[in-house]
Amino acid sequence: MFDPALAIDPVFDAFGVPVIVQETVPRAILAIRRAPDEEIQLRLSRDVVATSVILEIRRADMEGIVAGAEILVDGETRTVRGTPRYRDADRLIAIVNTVPA
């Protein structure tokens, strides 16, 4: 029988980008940018633009990553918005939405 957890590490090794979780002692993990930055402009105001980055992070690396946590991605500090979600049945990968800090 195939264990899906065995496929996670090679995928993150090949496609992951290093990010740093800002904690008491910063730690480096790998994350996959699931989508490029999305720029959303509200119809009523042309000055309000929100930029978010969606990251996929291994469950094993999720310790300390909760709403409000700060993650350094490509030299930019980002804040986790909302509770991380799990979409796969085995809950091996978390989907984390971040915004500029």
Secondary structure per residue as TSV (DSSP state, phi and psi in degrees):
chain	resnum	aa	ss	phi	psi
A	1	M	-	360.0	141.1
A	2	F	-	-82.1	132.5
A	3	D	-	-101.4	111.5
A	4	P	T	-62.0	-23.6
A	5	A	H	-63.9	-25.9
A	6	L	H	-68.0	-23.7
A	7	A	H	-87.4	-14.0
A	8	I	H	-68.0	-51.5
A	9	D	H	-59.2	-46.3
A	10	P	H	-61.4	-35.2
A	11	V	H	-66.7	-44.9
A	12	F	H	-68.4	-34.7
A	13	D	H	-64.8	-36.8
A	14	A	H	-80.9	-40.6
A	15	F	H	-114.2	-6.9
A	16	G	-	-75.0	150.6
A	17	V	E	-113.6	143.4
A	18	P	E	-71.2	133.3
A	19	V	E	-130.9	157.5
A	20	I	E	-118.2	125.1
A	21	V	E	-86.8	120.2
A	22	Q	E	-81.2	102.4
A	23	E	S	-126.7	-169.4
A	24	T	S	-54.2	-46.0
A	25	V	S	-116.1	107.8
A	26	P	-	-57.5	143.2
A	27	R	E	-133.3	144.6
A	28	A	E	-94.7	137.0
A	29	I	E	-137.4	172.3
A	30	L	E	-105.0	139.8
A	31	A	E	-137.8	153.6
A	32	I	E	-109.6	127.9
A	33	R	E	-75.8	110.8
A	34	R	E	-75.7	-31.3
A	35	A	E	-145.3	150.7
A	36	P	E	-67.9	170.3
A	37	D	E	-53.1	137.8
A	38	E	E	-108.5	121.5
A	39	E	E	-101.6	125.5
A	40	I	E	-119.7	124.6
A	41	Q	E	-112.0	127.5
A	42	L	-	-72.2	141.6
A	43	R	T	-62.8	-35.4
A	44	L	T	-82.4	-16.1
A	45	S	-	-139.0	130.6
A	46	R	S	-91.3	-0.5
A	47	D	S	-95.8	-17.1
A	48	V	-	-93.9	114.6
A	49	V	E	-132.7	128.1
A	50	A	E	-111.8	133.8
A	51	T	E	-117.1	125.6
A	52	S	E	-125.7	152.4
A	53	V	E	-124.3	130.4
A	54	I	E	-102.4	127.1
A	55	L	E	-117.7	145.1
A	56	E	E	-104.9	129.9
A	57	I	E	-130.9	138.0
A	58	R	E	-61.8	143.0
A	59	R	G	-57.2	-36.9
A	60	A	G	-62.5	-23.4
A	61	D	G	-97.7	3.5
A	62	M	-	-81.8	-3.1
A	63	E	T	-58.6	125.9
A	64	G	T	83.6	-2.8
A	65	I	-	-97.3	100.6
A	66	V	-	-132.3	175.8
A	67	A	T	-55.4	130.2
A	68	G	T	94.9	-11.7
A	69	A	-	-67.0	150.5
A	70	E	E	-106.4	136.5
A	71	I	E	-129.9	133.1
A	72	L	E	-91.7	113.9
A	73	V	E	-122.1	118.9
A	74	D	T	50.9	42.4
A	75	G	T	80.2	3.2
A	76	E	E	-118.0	130.0
A	77	T	E	-79.3	129.0
A	78	R	E	-126.1	150.9
A	79	T	E	-109.1	135.9
A	80	V	E	-71.1	127.9
A	81	R	E	-107.4	120.8
A	82	G	E	79.5	179.0
A	83	T	E	-82.7	132.4
A	84	P	E	-57.3	143.4
A	85	R	E	-110.7	154.1
A	86	Y	E	-119.6	123.6
A	87	R	-	-105.4	-19.7
A	88	D	S	-86.6	152.1
A	89	A	T	-62.3	-31.3
A	90	D	T	-90.3	-1.3
A	91	R	-	55.0	46.6
A	92	L	-	-90.9	-25.4
A	93	I	E	-127.1	129.9
A	94	A	E	-98.8	143.6
A	95	I	E	-105.3	121.4
A	96	V	E	-120.2	125.7
A	97	N	E	-97.6	128.0
A	98	T	E	-124.8	153.3
A	99	V	E	-130.5	160.7
A	100	P	E	-58.8	141.3
A	101	A	-	-76.4	360.0
